[in-house]
C-alpha cells in the first residue's frame, strides 16, 4: 500500500501539470486534508500513534504550548486551538506519524479555478533558499510559469510596518519607564504573549504582520485575487487562519512546498530569465534574521526624529525558551530595554522549520541582500511612499490613524 507521502507526490505531479485534483483522486480517507487543508489542524496525524507510553509522554511534555495531550485510543491528540505551528512535534516524530499541513494541491487547484489575478507573496527569508543562482527576478519568472500573475516581496510591506512601529514608538515612548513590544513579524511570538503573558498585550501595538498587510493590499486593489504566501514556517498557516485577519491570505506554502512544486513541474528557477520589480529597503529585507526588526525600527525612529531624547534601547530573543526568559525578565522588571523583539525560531525566520538552508547561511544571504538595497530605511524609500499614496494614505503619519489594512485588534 502506498504511503501518505507517495500519494502526495503522485497528486502533486498531476496538479503541477495544470490538472485539477479532486476527491476521486484521493483513495485514502486521510487525503481530504490535501484538498481542504484549512479545514484541518496544522499538524496531521497519519495513522495511530504506536510509540511506547514513555515516548508518548515525552511528546506531551515537549510541547511548549501545551497542544499535545494523551489519547488512550490514538496515543496522542493535538489540540488545534493551542497549536501554533512550531513544528517541533513533527520534526521529533520517529515513526513519521505526524505531518505538517500542506497547502500545495489546494493552492494549485485555486490557480486553475480563479476569477482574478493570483500572486505569490514571498517572505524576506527567501534569499538563497532555492539555490544561490535563484535571484528575486528568476524566482518571479518561476512562479509565473506555474500560473501566478506575479510575485511580490513581502519585504516591501515589512518596510511599511517598520514605519508604523517607528511612528508608534516615537508617539508613545515618552518616559524612561515606557516600552513597546514588536507586533509585526512572528506569529509564535504573538501567540506566546497572548497565551502566557497576556498582561503585556497593552504594550503590543495593533499592527498586522507584513504577510497580512501584503495580502490585504492586493485584495484591496483586486478583490478577486488569489494570494499565496511562501515562507519558512508552519506558524504562518496558523496566522492566516486567525478570524480577524483571514481575509488576507488564501494559502500558505513553505519553501519546501514551493520546491516540491518546481520539482514536480520540472522547473529550474536558477535557469530562468530575470523579472525584477520590487524595491524594498534594507530595513524590510533584514526582517528575516534575529534582530532585524528591532534594528529596522531603531534606524527608522532615528531617521524620523534624530533629536529624540529617549533613544531606542533594543533587546532581542530567538527560540521559544529564550523568548519566555526575556518576557519573564520584563515582567519582573529585570531589564532596561524599551523595545523588545521576539522570534519563535532560533536565528529568526531563517531558522524556520521548513527552511531549505541552515540558519547561518540564511543569515548571510539576508545580510547580503539587505546590503544591496538602494535605501536604508522605509522613510527613504520612494516606492513605499508611492504605495501608501495609492492605498489612500496622504502622509506617513496617517499610518497611526485607524486602517483596516494595517491594523488589527488583539484580544
C-alpha positions in Angstrom: 0.0 0.0 0.0 1.3 3.4 -0.9 2.4 5.7 1.9 0.9 9.2 2.5 4.0 10.9 1.1 4.0 8.7 -2.0 0.4 9.6 -2.7 1.1 13.2 -2.0 3.9 13.2 -4.7 1.6 11.5 -7.2 -1.2 14.0 -6.7 1.3 16.9 -6.8 2.6 15.8 -10.2 -0.9 15.9 -11.6 -1.6 19.4 -10.1 1.8 20.7 -11.4 0.7 19.7 -14.9 -2.2 22.1 -14.6 -4.8 19.4 -13.9 -7.3 19.7 -11.1 -7.0 17.2 -8.3 -10.4 16.1 -6.9 -12.0 13.7 -4.5 -11.8 10.9 -7.0 -8.0 11.1 -6.9 -7.9 10.5 -3.2 -8.0 6.8 -2.3 -7.4 7.3 1.4 -9.6 8.9 3.9 -6.7 10.9 5.2 -6.2 12.7 1.9 -9.2 15.0 2.1 -6.8 17.2 4.1 -4.7 17.7 1.0 -7.8 19.1 -0.8 -9.1 21.2 2.0 -6.2 22.0 4.3 -7.8 25.0 6.0 -10.5 22.6 7.4 -7.9 20.6 9.3 -5.4 21.3 12.1 -1.9 22.4 11.4 -0.4 19.0 12.3 -2.0 16.0 10.7 -1.9 12.5 12.2 -1.4 9.8 9.7 -2.4 6.5 11.4 -2.5 5.6 15.1 0.5 6.6 17.2 2.1 3.3 18.2 5.1 4.6 20.2 5.6 3.2 23.7 3.9 5.1 26.5 7.1 6.7 27.8 7.8 8.2 24.3 4.2 9.5 24.1 4.6 11.2 27.5 7.8 12.8 26.2 5.9 14.2 23.2 3.2 15.6 25.5 5.7 17.3 27.8 7.8 18.5 25.0 5.2 20.9 23.5 6.0 24.5 24.7 2.3 25.5 24.1 0.6 22.5 25.7 -1.1 21.5 22.4 -0.3 17.7 22.7 -2.4 15.6 25.0 -2.6 11.9 25.8 -5.3 9.9 24.0 -5.8 6.3 25.1 -7.0 5.1 21.7 -4.9 7.1 19.4 -1.8 7.5 21.6 -1.7 11.3 21.5 -4.0 14.1 20.3 -3.2 17.6 19.1 -5.4 20.4 20.2 -5.8 22.7 17.2 -6.8 25.7 19.4 -3.4 25.5 21.3 -1.2 24.5 18.4 0.7 27.5 16.9 2.6 25.6 14.2 6.1 25.5 15.7 6.5 22.0 14.1 8.7 20.6 16.9 6.4 17.6 17.3 6.6 16.8 13.5 10.3 17.0 13.4 10.6 14.8 16.5 8.2 12.1 15.5 10.4 9.0 15.0 7.6 7.0 13.4 6.7 9.8 11.0 3.0 9.7 12.0 2.8 13.5 12.3 2.8 15.6 9.1 2.8 19.4 8.8 -0.2 20.9 7.0 0.3 21.1 3.2 -1.5 23.7 1.1 0.2 22.8 -2.2 -2.5 20.9 -4.0 -5.3 23.2 -2.8 -3.3 26.3 -3.9 -2.6 24.8 -7.4 -6.3 23.9 -7.8 -7.1 27.6 -6.9 -4.8 28.8 -9.6 -6.9 26.8 -12.1 -10.3 28.0 -10.8 -9.5 31.6 -10.0 -11.6 34.5 -11.3 -9.0 37.2 -10.7 -5.2 37.5 -10.6 -3.0 35.3 -8.5 0.1 36.5 -6.6 2.8 34.7 -4.8 3.8 36.6 -1.6 7.5 35.7 -0.9 8.8 36.1 2.7 12.0 38.1 3.3 13.8 34.9 4.2 13.7 33.6 0.6 17.2 34.6 -0.5 19.3 31.5 -1.1 16.6 29.1 -0.2 16.2 27.6 -3.6 19.8 27.9 -4.6 22.4 30.7 -4.9 21.6 31.1 -8.6 18.0 31.9 -7.9 17.6 35.7 -7.8 14.4 37.5 -7.0 13.8 38.1 -10.7 14.3 34.5 -11.6 12.0 33.3 -8.8 9.3 35.7 -10.1 9.6 34.2 -13.5 9.4 30.7 -12.0 6.1 31.5 -10.2 4.7 32.9 -13.4 5.5 29.6 -15.1 3.3 27.7 -12.7 0.4 30.0 -13.2 0.8 33.1 -10.9 0.4 36.5 -12.4 3.2 37.9 -10.3 5.4 37.6 -7.2 5.6 40.3 -4.6 8.3 40.6 -2.0 6.7 40.9 1.4 9.8 42.9 2.5 8.2 45.9 0.8 5.3 45.6 3.4 7.8 45.0 6.1 9.0 48.5 5.2 5.5 49.8 5.8 5.1 48.0 9.2 8.6 49.2 10.2 7.4 52.7 9.5 4.2 52.2 11.5 6.0 50.7 14.5 8.6 53.5 14.5 5.9 56.2 14.4 4.2 54.4 17.3 7.4 54.3 19.3 8.0 58.0 18.7 4.5 58.8 19.8 4.1 56.5 22.8 7.5 56.1 24.4 7.8 59.4 26.2 9.2 58.3 29.6 12.2 56.1 30.6 9.8 53.5 32.0 7.7 53.2 28.8 8.4 50.2 26.5 7.0 48.6 23.3 6.9 45.0 22.1 7.1 44.4 18.4 3.9 43.1 16.9 4.5 42.8 13.2 6.6 39.7 12.5 6.5 36.3 14.2 3.1 34.7 14.9 4.7 32.4 17.5 5.9 35.4 19.4 2.5 37.0 19.4 0.8 33.7 20.4 3.2 33.4 23.3 2.3 36.8 24.6 -1.4 36.3 24.1 -1.5 32.9 25.8 1.1 33.2 28.5 2.0 36.9 29.1 -1.4 38.4 28.4 -0.9 41.3 30.8 1.8 42.6 28.4 -0.5 43.0 25.5 -1.2 46.7 26.1 2.4 47.2 25.1 1.9 45.5 21.7 0.8 48.0 19.1 -2.2 46.9 17.0 -0.4 46.0 13.7 -0.8 43.2 11.3 2.2 41.2 10.0 3.9 42.1 6.7 2.3 38.9 5.2 -1.2 40.1 6.1 -0.5 43.7 5.0 0.6 42.4 1.7 -2.4 40.1 1.2 -4.8 42.8 2.2 -3.2 45.4 0.0 -3.5 43.1 -3.0 -7.2 42.3 -2.3 -8.0 46.0 -1.8 -6.8 46.6 -5.3 -8.0 43.3 -6.8 -10.9 41.9 -4.7 -11.0 38.5 -6.6 -7.2 37.9 -6.3 -5.8 34.7 -5.0 -3.0 35.3 -2.6 -0.4 32.6 -1.6 2.3 33.3 0.9 5.5 31.4 0.7 7.9 31.2 3.7 9.9 29.1 6.0 7.4 28.1 8.7 4.1 26.4 9.6 3.1 29.1 12.1 2.2 31.4 9.2 -0.5 28.9 8.2 -2.0 29.4 11.7 -1.8 33.2 11.4 -3.5 33.2 8.0 -6.5 31.3 9.6 -7.0 33.8 12.5 -10.6 35.1 12.3 -9.9 38.8 12.3 -7.2 38.6 9.5 -8.4 35.6 7.5 -9.4 38.0 4.7 -5.7 38.5 3.6 -4.0 35.2 2.5 -5.8 32.3 0.9 -3.0 29.7 1.2 0.4 29.4 2.8 3.2 27.4 1.3 6.5 26.6 2.9 9.8 26.9 1.0 9.8 23.0 1.0 6.3 23.0 -0.7 7.5 25.6 -3.3 10.5 23.4 -4.0 8.1 20.4 -4.4 6.1 22.3 -7.0 9.1 23.3 -9.1 10.5 19.8 -9.0 7.1 18.2 -10.0 6.7 20.8 -12.8 10.4 20.2 -13.8 11.2 23.9 -13.5 14.7 25.1 -12.5 14.3 28.6 -11.2 18.0 29.3 -11.5 18.0 28.7 -15.2 15.1 31.2 -16.0 15.3 34.8 -17.2 15.1 37.8 -14.8 11.9 39.7 -14.0 12.8 42.4 -11.5 10.2 44.8 -9.9 10.4 45.2 -6.1 12.2 48.0 -4.3 12.3 47.2 -0.6 14.7 49.0 1.7 17.4 47.3 3.8 15.1 47.6 6.8 12.4 45.4 5.3 14.8 42.9 3.9 16.6 42.1 7.2 13.3 41.1 9.0 14.2 37.5 8.2 17.0 37.3 10.8 17.3 37.7 14.6 17.5 41.4 15.5 16.3 42.6 12.1 13.0 44.0 13.2 14.5 46.0 16.2 17.4 47.2 14.0 15.0 48.4 11.3 12.7 50.1 13.8 15.6 51.8 15.6 17.1 53.1 12.4 13.7 54.4 11.3 13.0 56.1 14.6 16.4 57.8 14.4 15.6 58.9 10.8 12.2 60.2 11.8 13.3 62.1 14.9 17.1 62.3 15.2 16.9 64.7 18.2 14.8 62.3 20.3 15.8 62.5 24.0 14.7 58.9 24.8 16.6 56.7 22.4 15.6 53.2 21.3 17.1 50.5 23.5 16.5 47.2 22.0 16.6 43.6 23.3 16.1 40.5 21.2 15.4 36.8 21.8 15.2 33.9 19.4 13.7 30.5 20.1 10.7 29.9 22.3 12.7 29.3 25.6 14.7 32.4 25.1 11.6 34.5 24.3 9.9 33.2 27.5 13.1 34.1 29.5 13.1 37.6 28.1 9.4 38.2 28.7 9.7 36.8 32.3 12.5 39.2 32.9 10.5 42.1 31.5 7.5 41.1 33.7 9.8 41.1 36.8 11.4 44.5 35.9 14.8 43.0 35.3 15.6 44.8 32.0 16.2 48.4 30.9 15.4 48.0 27.2 12.3 49.8 25.8 11.8 47.9 22.5 11.6 44.1 22.6 11.7 41.7 19.6 11.0 38.0 19.8 11.4 35.3 17.2 9.9 31.9 17.8 12.7 30.2 15.7 16.4 30.2 16.6 18.1 32.7 14.3 14.8 34.2 13.3 12.8 33.3 10.2 15.9 32.0 8.5 15.8 29.2 11.2 12.3 28.2 10.4 11.4 24.5 10.4 10.8 24.5 6.6 13.8 26.5 5.6 15.9 24.8 3.0 19.4 26.0 4.1 20.9 26.3 7.6 20.3 29.5 9.5 23.9 30.6 9.4 23.8 30.6 5.6 20.4 32.1 5.6 21.5 34.9 7.8 24.4 35.6 5.4 22.1 35.6 2.4 19.7 38.0 4.1 22.5 40.4 5.1 23.9 40.4 1.6 20.5 41.1 0.1 19.9 43.9 2.6 23.3 45.4 1.7 22.2 45.6 -2.0 19.1 47.7 -1.2 19.1 51.2 -2.6 17.5 52.7 0.5 18.5 52.2 4.2 15.0 52.7 5.7 11.4 52.9 4.5 11.2 56.7 5.0 14.0 57.0 2.4 12.2 54.6 0.0 10.1 56.5 -2.6 8.3 53.2 -3.6 6.9 52.9 0.0 5.6 56.5 -0.2 4.1 55.8 -3.6 2.4 52.6 -2.4 1.0 54.3 0.6 -0.5 57.1 -1.6 -2.0 54.5 -3.8 -3.8 53.0 -0.8 -5.1 56.3 0.4 -2.5 57.4 2.9 -1.8 61.1 2.3 1.1 61.2 4.8 3.3 58.6 6.5 1.8 59.9 9.8 -1.6 58.8 8.7 -0.5 55.2 9.3 -1.2 56.0 13.0 -4.9 56.5 12.2 -7.2 53.5 12.1 -6.6 51.5 9.0 -8.4 48.3 8.0 -5.3 47.2 6.0 -2.5 47.6 8.5 -4.3 47.5 11.9 -5.7 44.7 14.0 -7.4 44.4 17.4 -5.5 41.9 19.6 -7.8 40.2 22.1 
